[in-house]
Amino acid sequence: MLRSAPSFRATLTCAALAATTLLLAGCVAGDAAPTNSPSPSSSAGGTATTAPTEPAETAAPEETATPFSIDCDALVTLEQLYAFNPNVGVDPAFTPDGATVTKVVDQGGTACGYLNQTSGDVLQIAVATPPASVIDAMAGAAAEQSHAVPTYGTPPAVEGYFTQSGNAGQAQVFSGPYWIVIESSLLYEPGDAQQLVADVLGNLPAA
């Protein structure tokens, strides 16, 4: 007796079951044995890479004073000296004296001496163009230790100060790059130096 061939439905069902079994077997295998991917910090050869080295910081260059030179008869003219005091003229044997005037010279400045031919009193006028940091420091010290003098000029273009110490008066003026010191026993109060301050400021080269 001949057997009938399996039905189409039975054949399809068996094929579907076989495919499902294979698919499940593949998922389990992949979960059980995951592949290891290389670390992002490692190269193909397995050597760890190093971060780039930061360049070393360099120290800021030290500020240096710009030397300032001027003839003494140009700093204050003979006519201006005569207007200040007819007995005062340039002192050819002058040597800078006093802490503040010496500091101006140390900053590459010029110091001039003018002598009262009658009394022997010396008038010192010194000008320098130090670095901005020195200008700020000296102006701050003058503001603390002296009296502000508005008649010397209008801040911030001109800052003026006056102090009396012992038998000498001292005016300090800060204008642009210039640090100006006028010191003498001929100066008793701020007004005594006012015209000299104006003369010096007018005679200095434009900054």
C-alpha positions in Angstrom: 0.0 0.0 0.0 1.5 3.3 -1.0 2.1 6.0 1.7 0.8 9.4 1.1 3.4 12.3 0.9 3.7 14.6 3.9 1.4 17.6 3.7 2.8 21.0 2.8 1.7 22.4 6.2 3.7 19.8 8.1 6.8 20.5 6.0 6.6 24.2 6.5 6.2 23.8 10.3 9.3 21.7 10.6 11.4 24.1 8.6 10.3 27.0 10.8 11.1 25.2 14.0 14.6 24.3 12.7 15.3 28.0 11.8 14.1 29.3 15.1 16.4 26.8 17.0 19.4 27.9 15.0 18.6 31.6 15.7 18.3 31.1 19.4 21.5 29.1 19.5 23.4 32.0 17.8 22.2 34.7 20.3 23.2 32.7 23.3 26.7 32.1 21.9 27.2 35.8 21.2 26.1 36.7 24.8 28.2 34.0 26.4 31.4 35.0 24.6 31.5 38.7 23.9 34.4 40.0 21.9 36.8 42.5 23.5 37.3 45.8 21.7 40.6 47.6 22.1 40.8 50.3 24.8 40.6 53.8 23.3 43.7 54.8 25.1 45.8 52.0 23.5 47.4 51.9 20.1 47.1 49.0 17.7 50.3 47.6 19.1 49.0 47.7 22.7 51.1 50.6 23.9 49.4 53.3 25.9 49.6 56.8 24.5 50.8 59.8 26.6 49.2 63.2 26.8 51.1 66.1 25.1 53.5 68.0 27.3 52.5 71.5 28.1 55.2 74.1 27.2 57.0 75.6 30.2 55.9 79.1 31.3 58.4 81.8 30.7 58.9 84.6 33.2 57.7 88.1 32.1 60.5 90.3 31.0 61.7 92.8 33.7 60.7 96.4 33.1 63.7 98.7 32.6 63.8 102.5 32.7 64.2 104.5 29.6 67.2 106.9 30.1 66.2 110.5 30.0 68.7 113.3 29.3 68.2 117.0 28.9 70.4 120.1 29.2 70.0 121.9 32.5 69.5 125.3 30.7 66.8 123.6 28.6 65.0 122.0 31.6 64.7 125.5 33.1 65.8 128.4 30.9 67.8 131.4 32.3 64.8 133.6 31.9 62.6 131.2 33.9 65.3 131.0 36.6 65.5 134.8 36.7 61.7 135.0 37.1 61.9 132.5 40.0 64.7 134.3 41.7 67.2 136.8 40.1 70.0 135.4 42.2 69.7 131.8 41.0 71.8 130.4 38.2 73.1 127.0 37.0 75.4 125.3 39.5 78.4 123.8 37.6 79.6 121.9 40.7 76.2 120.3 41.4 76.0 116.8 42.8 72.6 115.2 43.3 71.6 115.0 47.0 68.7 113.6 48.9 66.9 110.2 48.7 64.2 111.1 46.2 66.5 113.0 43.8 68.9 110.1 43.9 66.1 107.7 43.1 65.2 109.7 40.0 68.9 109.5 38.9 68.9 105.8 39.6 66.0 105.5 37.1 68.1 106.8 34.3 67.0 110.4 34.9 68.7 113.8 34.8 69.2 116.0 37.8 70.2 119.6 37.6 71.3 122.0 40.3 70.8 125.7 40.4 72.6 127.9 43.0 71.5 131.0 44.8 74.6 133.1 44.4 73.7 135.2 47.5 72.5 132.6 50.0 74.2 129.5 48.7 70.9 127.6 48.7 70.7 124.9 46.0 67.6 124.2 43.9 67.5 120.6 42.6 65.3 119.6 39.7 65.3 116.0 38.5 63.3 114.2 35.8 63.1 110.6 34.8 61.0 108.3 32.6 60.8 105.1 34.6 58.6 102.1 33.9 54.9 102.5 34.5 55.1 100.2 37.5 57.6 102.6 39.1 55.6 105.6 38.2 52.5 104.1 40.0 54.5 103.1 43.0 56.2 106.5 43.4 52.9 108.3 42.9 51.2 106.1 45.5 54.0 106.8 48.0 53.8 110.6 47.3 50.0 110.5 47.8 50.5 108.9 51.2 53.4 111.0 52.4 52.7 114.4 50.9 49.8 116.8 50.2 48.1 116.9 46.9 48.4 120.2 45.1 45.7 120.8 42.5 47.4 123.9 41.2 50.2 121.9 39.7 47.9 120.4 37.2 44.7 118.5 36.7 44.6 114.7 37.4 45.0 112.3 35.8 47.1 114.2 33.2 49.1 115.8 36.0 49.4 114.7 39.6 51.2 117.1 42.0 52.3 116.7 45.6 54.3 118.8 48.1 55.9 118.1 51.4 58.1 120.0 53.8 60.9 118.1 55.6 63.4 119.8 57.8 64.4 123.0 56.1 63.6 121.8 52.5 60.4 121.7 50.5 59.8 119.1 47.9 57.4 119.0 45.0 56.7 115.8 43.1 54.9 115.8 39.8 53.7 112.8 37.7 52.7 113.6 34.1 52.5 110.9 31.4 55.9 109.1 31.4 57.6 111.8 33.5 58.5 111.7 37.2 59.6 115.2 38.3 61.1 116.2 41.6 61.9 119.8 42.6 63.6 120.2 46.0 65.2 123.1 47.8 65.4 125.0 51.0 64.1 127.9 48.9 60.7 126.2 48.8 58.6 126.8 51.9 55.1 126.0 50.6 53.4 124.5 47.5 53.0 127.9 45.8 56.8 128.5 45.8 57.3 125.7 43.3 54.2 126.3 41.2 55.8 128.4 38.4 58.8 126.1 38.3 56.5 123.1 37.9 54.7 124.8 35.0 58.1 125.8 33.4 59.5 122.3 33.6 56.3 120.7 32.2 56.3 123.2 29.3 60.0 122.5 28.5 59.8 118.7 28.5 59.4 117.0 25.1 55.9 115.9 24.3 55.3 112.3 25.4 
